[in-house]
Amino acid sequence: MADRTRRDRLEEIRDQLTDAMAQADVAVKAQIAGQLRQVLREIDEIPVDGGRSARERFADRVAAADAASSSA
């Protein structure tokens, strides 16, 4: 998918880090949290698409993932 935006790539990384943090050993969580904070900062620096905030877009993605996992 060559036309993915920087925001899309960062949001994918954010989601992967969030999943990794939920499954990580306590000793590794601080490292993942640091990476996650940096990715969130970078996402916040990108202008908002269509008037929707990054938080709203993330909530939509979480809701879609929850809906997919509950219907499986």
C-alpha positions as CSV (number, residue, x, y, z in Angstrom):
1,M,0.0,0.0,0.0
2,A,2.3,2.7,-1.3
3,D,-0.1,5.6,-0.8
4,R,-0.4,5.2,3.0
5,T,0.1,8.5,4.8
6,R,2.5,9.1,7.6
7,R,-0.4,9.3,10.0
8,D,-1.6,5.9,8.9
9,R,1.8,4.4,9.5
10,L,2.1,6.0,12.9
11,E,-1.3,4.9,13.9
12,E,-0.4,1.3,12.9
13,I,2.7,1.5,15.0
14,R,0.7,3.0,17.9
15,D,-1.7,0.1,17.7
16,Q,1.1,-2.5,17.6
17,L,2.8,-0.9,20.6
18,T,-0.5,-0.8,22.5
19,D,-1.0,-4.5,21.9
20,A,2.6,-5.2,22.8
21,M,2.3,-3.3,26.1
22,A,-0.8,-5.3,27.1
23,Q,1.1,-8.6,26.6
24,A,4.6,-7.4,27.8
25,D,6.5,-8.4,30.9
26,V,6.6,-5.7,33.5
27,A,10.4,-5.2,32.9
28,V,9.7,-4.3,29.2
29,K,6.6,-2.1,29.7
30,A,8.5,1.1,30.4
31,Q,10.5,0.8,27.2
32,I,7.3,0.2,25.2
33,A,5.6,3.1,27.0
34,G,8.5,5.4,26.0
35,Q,8.2,4.4,22.3
36,L,4.4,4.8,22.5
37,R,4.7,8.3,24.0
38,Q,7.0,9.3,21.1
39,V,4.6,7.9,18.5
40,L,1.7,9.7,20.1
41,R,3.6,13.0,20.0
42,E,4.3,12.6,16.3
43,I,0.7,11.8,15.6
44,D,-0.4,14.9,17.5
45,E,1.9,17.0,15.4
46,I,0.2,16.0,12.2
47,P,-2.8,18.2,11.2
48,V,-6.2,16.7,11.8
49,D,-8.0,15.1,8.8
50,G,-11.6,16.2,8.2
51,G,-12.0,17.9,11.6
52,R,-11.6,14.6,13.5
53,S,-9.1,14.4,16.3
54,A,-6.5,11.6,16.6
55,R,-8.4,10.4,19.7
56,E,-11.7,10.1,17.8
57,R,-10.0,8.2,15.0
58,F,-8.3,5.9,17.6
59,A,-11.6,5.3,19.3
60,D,-13.2,4.3,16.0
61,R,-10.3,1.8,15.4
62,V,-10.7,0.3,18.9
63,A,-14.4,0.0,18.5
64,A,-14.0,-1.7,15.1
65,A,-11.4,-4.1,16.5
66,D,-13.7,-4.9,19.4
67,A,-16.7,-5.5,17.1
68,A,-14.6,-7.8,14.9
69,S,-13.3,-9.8,17.9
70,S,-16.8,-10.1,19.5
71,S,-18.4,-11.3,16.2
72,A,-15.7,-13.9,15.6
